[in-house]
């Protein structure tokens, strides 16, 4: 059996219809989070078909990890663009997102219709208990990859302290880490080889792509905001547009930002609803960042019912994913050259270290809200403290989380199985069969 991945040259460009069918297959099968999705794309695009060489795939992945937003969706977009230009990129990116978006619309509709039933509350308790372990697993994986130097440990620690105890803005934490990595990292030197590839794309073309891309993305949102006079739908568009340019680190970093603003500051969702949304996003294909679609749907439903909820979900999707296409179409031609520069790599390493601290914040925050029924927030000057009532410890949630931890971290059972077992176990505990 041939192994195209072992060669450094990609196979001939496939027909557009053939490529579209493969990207649709990837979109329908992309369960399990970014790591599983990237592995699936590598298998389909590099190993089985050789449409990208190993080096092209790795260069593109490194570039996408430097960008805000879901790196797996951007990697799919890049692969489509590499094969068939802007049209191919649009097809690949949309096919990666739309299957999961359709499922989220359906699940969110069921959630607002039946989510307040006692049996549904018990079911989601099991899902949230499993999600807690999933977040902890993500923390372990990212920390192993990111914390290789003393400076990275310090960055992660300061990021956690800043966001958890002082409610420091998430974008500020990411910006500070990136600046440190790119400018102040002592180990960064320009070691670009003399045979590095030259950029053939005119700068004028890049500027035009950015200009028209930003216009297509932002003008509808700003018009909506003006027409609604700052109403919820327009505010959703503006908020998630801001989110789209600062969400380095993937879905779990996004959740830290959302929990800080949507739950704590704006009050659009409760902490339990945010956990439910992540649990639903974990069960669907596509990027986990689709939890933002659930957020927009629920917030708009409270404002105006099902039609408003559908509009809120669409606006959130538009605001969240449109810029991903802009970054790839503008930056794609530069990927081969950028991959030779150490400073972007150092900036990425520092940002990833900060994301470890952000995910640690998310882990602690989730743990408190899953395991305790009563949490009190106390402010002491600039300091914020979250204090649980020990007597409100939910023993059912603690037990299900422990089982989920054993299934994920020790038995390494698949995500779908763990979510199903956790939900079933919570239903059995809630039924009173076990005392």
C-alpha positions, 0 to 999 in steps of 0.5 A: 500500500502506498504512503503518500505522507512519506513523500515531500511532494503533494499528489496531483490536484483532485477534481473539485467535486472529489475534494468537496466529497472528502471535505464533507466526509471530514465534516460529518466525522469530525467528532472528538475535539481539535486533536481528533479532527486534525488527526482525521484530516491528516489521515484523509488529506496526507496519508490516504490521498497525498493532496498535501505533503507532510511539510505543507500540512505541518506548516499550515497547522503551525500557522493556524495555531497562531491565529484566533479561532478554531485551528481545525476549521482553519486548517480545513479551509487552508487545505481547500484553498490550497487545492482550489483557491477561494472557492475550495476554501469556502467549500472545505470550511463550510462543510467542516462547520455546517453539519455540527451547526445544524445539530446544535440548532436541533439540540438547542431547540430541544433544550429550551423546550424540555431542558427544565424537566427534572429528568433533563436536569438529571441527564445534564448533570451527568453530561456536565460531570463528564465535561469537567473531566474533558476540560481537565484532560485538555489542561493536562494535554496542553500543559505537557506541550506548552510548559517546557521552560521556566518562563512558560510556567510563570506565564501560565501562573500569572495568566491564572492569577490574573483571570481567576482572582483579578478578572483581568480581560482575556484579550489583555492576557493573550496580548501580553503573552504574545508580546513577551514571546515575540519581543523579550524571549531571550532564545529568539534569533533570526535563523531563517535559511538562505533557501527560504521560499519567496512570497509570490503573492502581491501585497496589493492582493493581500490588502484587498482580501483583508479590506473586502473580507472585513467589509463582508464580515463587519458591515452586516453586523454594524448595520444590524446593531444600528437598526436594532438600536443596540438591541440583543441581536446586534449586541450578540454580533458585536460581542462575538466579533470581538471574541473572534479576534482574541480567542487564541487557544481553541474552544476551552480558551473561548469558554474562559472568556465567555464564562467571564463575560456572558455568565458573570458580567452580562448574565445572558446564560447561567453557569449551568447552561454554559456547561450544558452547551459545552456538553452538547457541543462535545456530542456533535461533529465540527469545532467545539467553538460551536458552543458560541452558537448555543450561547447566542441561541439561548440568549436570544430565545429569552429575548424573543422566542424561537425565531429570535433564537434562530436569528441569534444562532445565525448571527453568532455563527456569522460573527464567529466563523467568517473571520476564519476565512479572512485569515486563511485567504489573506495569510495562506500564501505566506505560510511557507515563508512564515514557518521559517521565522522563529519569532512567530513560533516564540509568540505562539509558545508564550500564548499557548503557555498563557492558555494553560493558565486560562484553561486552569481557570476554566477547570477550577470555575467548572469544578466549583459549579459542577460539584457545589450547588451554592457558590458565593462571589466576594469582591475585595477591592480588585480581588475576586473570590469564589467561595463554595458552601461545603454543605452544598457538595453534590455527591452525585456529581462527584461520583459521576465525575470520578467514574468519568475520570477513570473512563477517560484518563485510565481506560481511555474510552471514547468520548461518546461512550463516556458521555452516554455512560455518565448521563445514564449513571446520573439518571440511575442515581437520580431515580432513587435506585441507589441510596 
